[in-house]
Amino acid sequence: RTLMVDLLTTNKTSFFREPAHFEFLAQQVIPEMASRGAQGRVWSAGCSSGEEAYTLAMCLHDGLEKRLPKGFRVLATDLSDRMLELAREATYPADAVSTVPGPYQRRYLREEAAGSGTVRVVGELRDLVKVARLNLLERWPMQGGFDAVFCRNVMIYFDRPTQVELVRRLIEMLQVGGYLFVGHSEGLHG
């Protein structure tokens, strides 16, 4: 069944995909987190090969660097074992990081080997991202209290009743004042 899901899902992702979300994160969410002494728990639900999770880690590490909470983590979950292995490895083709701003590239990415055409997320950032397998339709083992949940471009695979239930469960995982991000093609209407 896992193989079938791998074959049916697009796994389309990229660093800084739908950049308005990350601009809002940097301008609104991170300052709020810093001012209230937030735990720094963020969840990338449906992380695919990890680009979104590492984008979140870059933004949060950069924005909270001097006040980085001790327990700061980005939880990156997906159903696909193949995608999770790529997320754990955190190695990407050099052209895949073209959307990463220059200062972030210099700080958080390293060329694997001269001329290899691949880059890897630095260990300091990889250590902040916990990659785990999770089926969004089953019981979740983690506790709530997330400052933000990114569940973007995942609900397109579900029927309307399942979407409604998933949104309800995701909201329950947020701490008071937390943020739920969905994809631009997804809506919460109704």
ZISUL-V196092 format. One record per residue. RES is the residue in one letter. PSI is psi as a letter, one per 40 degrees, with the letter a starting at -180 (none if undefined). NEAR is the number of other C-alpha atoms within 10 Angstrom. Layout:
# ZISUL-V196092
RES&PSI&NEAR  RES&PSI&NEAR
This chain:
# ZISUL-V196092
R&d&6  T&d&11  L&d&10  M&d&9  V&d&11  D&d&15  L&d&11  L&d&10  T&i&12  T&d&9  N&f&16  K&h&9  T&i&17  S&i&18  F&h&19  F&f&22  R&h&17  E&g&13  P&d&11  A&d&11  H&d&16  F&d&18  E&d&13  F&d&11  L&d&21  A&d&18  Q&d&12  Q&d&11  V&d&20  I&d&21  P&d&14  E&d&16  M&d&23  A&d&17  S&d&10  R&e&8  G&f&12  A&i&20  Q&d&18  G&f&23  R&h&20  V&i&25  W&h&25  S&g&25  A&h&23  G&f&27  C&e&29  S&b&28  S&e&29  G&e&29  E&d&25  E&d&24  A&d&29  Y&d&25  T&d&20  L&d&24  A&d&23  M&d&20  C&d&18  L&d&23  H&d&22  D&d&16  G&d&19  L&e&18  E&d&10  K&e&9  R&f&14  L&h&18  P&i&17  K&d&8  G&e&11  F&h&18  R&i&23  V&h&26  L&h&21  A&h&28  T&i&25  D&i&23  L&d&19  S&h&24  D&d&17  R&d&14  M&d&20  L&d&22  E&d&16  L&d&15  A&d&27  R&d&16  E&d&14  A&f&20  T&h&21  Y&i&21  P&i&14  A&d&16  D&e&10  A&e&15  V&e&20  S&d&13  T&e&13  V&h&18  P&i&11  G&d&11  P&d&9  Y&d&14  Q&d&16  R&d&10  R&d&13  Y&e&23  L&i&22  R&h&16  E&h&17  E&d&16  A&i&10  A&h&8  G&e&7  S&d&10  G&e&12  T&i&18  V&i&22  R&i&19  V&h&22  V&i&15  G&d&12  E&d&10  L&d&19  R&d&20  D&d&12  L&e&18  V&h&23  K&h&15  V&h&21  A&i&17  R&h&16  L&h&18  N&h&13  L&e&17  L&e&11  E&a&7  R&i&8  W&h&12  P&e&7  M&i&8  Q&i&9  G&a&15  G&f&18  F&i&26  D&d&23  A&i&26  V&h&22  F&h&23  C&g&20  R&h&22  N&f&18  V&d&20  M&e&21  I&e&13  Y&e&11  F&i&12  D&i&9  R&d&12  P&d&8  T&d&13  Q&d&18  V&d&16  E&d&11  L&d&17  V&d&16  R&d&11  R&d&15  L&d&21  I&d&18  E&d&14  M&e&21  L&i&21  Q&i&16  V&h&11  G&e&12  G&i&18  Y&h&18  L&h&18  F&h&15  V&i&18  G&i&16  H&d&11  S&e&9  E&i&15  G&i&11  L&e&8  H&h&5  G&none&5
